[in-house]
Amino acid sequence: MSAPGAFVSRNAKAVVSVIGGIINVLAVSAALFQFAPAEYAGVGATLLVVMEALRSTNVWIVKNEPALVSAIDEIAAPQAG
């Protein structure tokens, strides 16, 4: 597989996770601000944004783990010798 193809293949799941996270945050925030008191809705929406960001970052790390490990090995290899 070509380098751009491998890049797209590795990151497609993370992009889908981000898009799903945005939709989730918008839907839940709308419900929170409609049914919960404003001070609680703001805190809930903020916590949800943080959780979605962490989830998307986790998906990106898991999908890119082989590339990250090889990059770290390349960086550490000259120092080992």
C-alpha positions in Angstrom: 0.0 0.0 0.0 1.3 3.5 -0.8 2.2 5.9 2.0 -0.8 8.2 1.4 -3.1 5.1 1.3 -1.7 3.7 4.5 -2.1 7.1 6.2 -5.7 7.4 5.1 -6.4 3.8 6.1 -4.9 4.3 9.6 -6.7 7.6 10.3 -10.2 6.9 8.8 -11.4 5.3 12.0 -10.2 8.3 14.0 -12.0 10.7 11.7 -15.2 8.7 12.0 -14.8 8.8 15.8 -14.4 12.6 15.8 -17.4 13.1 13.5 -19.5 10.8 15.8 -18.2 12.6 18.8 -19.3 16.0 17.4 -22.8 14.7 16.6 -23.0 13.1 20.1 -21.9 16.4 21.8 -24.4 18.5 19.8 -27.3 16.1 20.5 -26.6 15.6 24.2 -25.8 19.3 24.7 -29.1 20.3 23.1 -31.0 17.9 25.4 -29.0 19.1 28.5 -29.7 22.8 27.8 -33.3 22.0 27.2 -34.0 19.9 30.3 -31.3 20.6 32.9 -30.6 23.8 34.8 -28.1 26.0 32.9 -25.2 25.6 35.4 -25.5 21.8 35.3 -26.0 21.7 31.5 -22.7 23.6 31.0 -20.7 21.3 33.2 -22.3 18.2 31.6 -21.6 19.5 28.1 -18.0 20.3 29.1 -17.4 16.9 30.6 -18.9 15.3 27.5 -16.6 17.3 25.2 -13.5 16.1 27.2 -14.6 12.5 27.2 -15.2 12.6 23.4 -11.8 14.2 22.8 -10.1 11.5 24.9 -12.1 8.8 23.1 -11.0 10.1 19.7 -7.4 10.5 20.8 -7.5 6.9 22.1 -8.8 5.6 18.7 -6.1 7.6 16.9 -3.3 6.2 19.1 -4.6 2.6 18.8 -4.9 2.8 15.0 -1.4 4.5 14.7 0.4 2.4 17.3 2.6 0.5 14.7 3.6 3.7 13.1 4.3 5.4 16.4 6.4 2.4 17.6 8.5 2.4 14.5 9.0 6.1 14.7 10.1 5.8 18.3 12.5 3.0 17.4 14.0 5.1 14.6 14.6 7.9 17.1 16.0 5.7 19.8 18.2 3.5 17.6 21.0 6.0 17.0 21.2 6.7 20.7 21.5 3.0 21.6 24.7 2.6 19.6 
